[in-house]
Structures are given as structure tokens and as C-alpha cells.
Amino acid sequence: ELEPYYTKAEWELGISGLAGSSPFDPPRSKPYPVPPLPVKSSGVLFERAARKLGWHPFPAPMAIISQPYRGRPGCTHCGFCELFGCEIGAKSSTLATVIPLAEATGHCEIRPNSYARQVELDSSGRARGVVYLDSDRREHLQRAKAVILSANGAETARLLLMSKSKLFPHGLANSSGLVGKYLMFTGFSMVSGLFEHPLNEYKSVQVTRILHDFYKSDPKRGFYGGGGLDARFDFYPISFALAGLPPDAPRWGSNLKATLKEYFNRTMSVCGHSTSLPVETNTITLDPDVKDAWGLPALRATYTFHPDDIQMIRFLKERSLEVLETAGARKKWTYDFEDPAAGPTAHLLGTCRMGADPKTSVVNTNHRAHDVPNLFICDGSSFVT
């Protein structure tokens, strides 16, 4: 059911990759629109080691175009993909792709520096628009025939919970009581290795090779979950000095500078990205005391990894160490991301879960809210796993 929509998105946005290069690739009706990006040192070392271990690395599909596509230039390999915008538009973000197309139709207006605070209902229980504050903190009601929320697993749930009314005293579209519940983060592990020769990992995109050999859950492991591995170097000089060096590295003065000089261009990482189980007590709620800059209830995340999630994170960390050992790393070190508060997280999912039964879900299979016929939630919050 989903394949045509994924393919449509890949071709509209511009995704680089090599279809069929992984034995775990699902069936697809079309290849990727542009070829994969060039392999980096980390990708070469990762691929050689993984093949020695009997695994199946393949070129990473990326939302960064490797060559000109639909009027945008291909990647120039400047090395500032992560945490930064792309000044040439090679990153296939909505800013560079669908928003300009929408504006060109004359039927789309972007209102920057606006802060949505409530979805408002009419007397019949249909959404009549969105109340928002502009950059001068003036309040407006933008009327609409339909309202679409796309603020992902955290802010979509928060906006619904703030949109209370007589019809929905516990938050909009929340007759099930599940808005904000079953929050899922992505399990994450990272292992770094120091190599003899310069790797030049500061150049180009973050990832060029990944593998999915451990993507599916396997009962032989003794716990639930799956995930993928990739090779990368996720640091800029300042972040590497603050958080990337091994535990025994000096932290100050000339010794720190000497260590940075040796390590920065000779280090790569292998990262694991794994499932997290949907647990009802992992939530997005409104803080009863803390307010944001607009005087509205601040978002509060309550989260603990399930024991199976922790075991999956450790499993991928062990596989990452195997890769670096086989690749010939002179030294290896790990990072502790098993506490959700300690490490990075992204891809927040689950807080407006999809389902056929309005008693146990928030939206239906077309992302329409069960409770409000003209309210749609189109983001990661609908994922149930």
C-alpha cells in the first residue's frame, strides 16, 4: 500500500541511491531518481570490514542530490550538511523542494515567525481554523476548510493538548485519551575508531554506506527489536573537542590541541539506529508549571527506554566494535546514549497513533482524526511502531 507514496516522495523531493543494492531492499516500482553520492573513506572501510564479517553494506540513500535535478545543483561536498542549511539547495528539504513549487502556484503563502497556539472548532465540532501569534505577538485566527498538523511527534501532540474546548476538555481529537502517549525515540549507539592514515571525513555528506542485516527482529537474540548500522563522522572541530574524543584524552591546553590535531582527521564512527517499543507511559504532556516565552504551557517529555531497547542498542554497539576492529582501527571508544536524556534523539513518533478503532487510536488510515472530520495529522506522530 505504501510503496507508491514513498516512490512519489522520492521523485518529487530528489533522493540519491542505488535501488536493489541491498538484499533487504523491499520491492519498488521505480529506481531512485539520481545515483548515490560518492563513497567516503568511512564508507570504504565500513564496506570492506562488513563484507569480511559476512554482512551486506550498500550505498546510503540520501535526501541530498548527487547531480543536478529539477533545477537544483548537485552536492558540492562542502561538509556542512548536518545542523546547517544548504546554501546551494542540494539538500532535498522542503525549503528547497516543495515549498518553492507551492509558492509558484500562487495558492500558497508562507508566514514566517508565526506561533500556532490552538486549533479552533465551530459549534458542530469541525475545525474552523488555527489561532496563531505573529512576530509582534498579535493574535490572529486563520480560517480554513481543513487543518493539517505537521509538527511531528512532540509539537503536534502539544498543540492538540493545548486546543481544549467544551467538546474536548482533555485536548482536541483526544476522546481516546491517547494524544501524547506511546512516544517513541530512536535507539542510538556510536563507536569511534582512530586510524593510521588521514580520512578527510570532514568533507562531503555524513553517510555513504549503511547495512540492514540486523534490521528485522530476531527471536534468537532473546529480545525484541532491530536496526541498521552506518559509517560516518558526526563532528565539527569544536563538537569533537567537547564531546567526541575518547575518555582518556586530555581536556585542556597544549595536550588537547595535540590530540585534536592527531585525532580529528583520522577518526570515523559506526552508528546504530534501532527501534524503541511503544510504551504508554512514554509521553508528551503539558507542563503544569513551566511556561514558554509566549506564556503557554511548556512541552514535557517523559521517557524511559524499554529493557529490550537497551539490549538492542548494546547489540548494535557490539556489532559496531566488530566493524572497527575488522577495519583495522588503532584505537576504539564508545559513547553512552542508553539514558534518553544523555544523547541525541530524533524521529519522534507515536503520539497520535494510527488505527481503525477510535477508542485505541487518534487518526485513521488516511491520517484523518477520528474525532474531527476536517483535521488531518500528517507527520511521524501517527506511527504505531
Buried (B, 14 or more C-beta within 10 A) or exposed (E): EEEEEEBEBBBBBBBBBBEEBBEEBEEBEEBBBBBBBEBBBBBBBBBBBBEEBEBBBBBBBBBBBBBEBBEBEBBEBBBEBEEEEBEEBBBBBEEBBBEBEBEEEEEEEEEEEBBBBBBBBEEEEBBBBBBBBEEEEEEEEBEBEEBBBBBBBBBBBBBBBBBBEEEBEEBBBBBBEBBBBBBBBBBBBBBBBBBEEEBBBBEBBBBBBBBBBBBEBEEEBEBBBBBBBBBBBBBBEEEBBEEBBBEEBEEEEEEBEEBBEEBBBBBBBBBBBBBBBBBEEBBBBBEEEEEEEEEBBEBBBEBEBBEBBBBBBBBBBEBBBBBBBBBEBEBBBBBEBBEBEEBEBEBBBBBBBBBEEBEEBBBBEEBBBBBBEBBBBBBBBBBEE
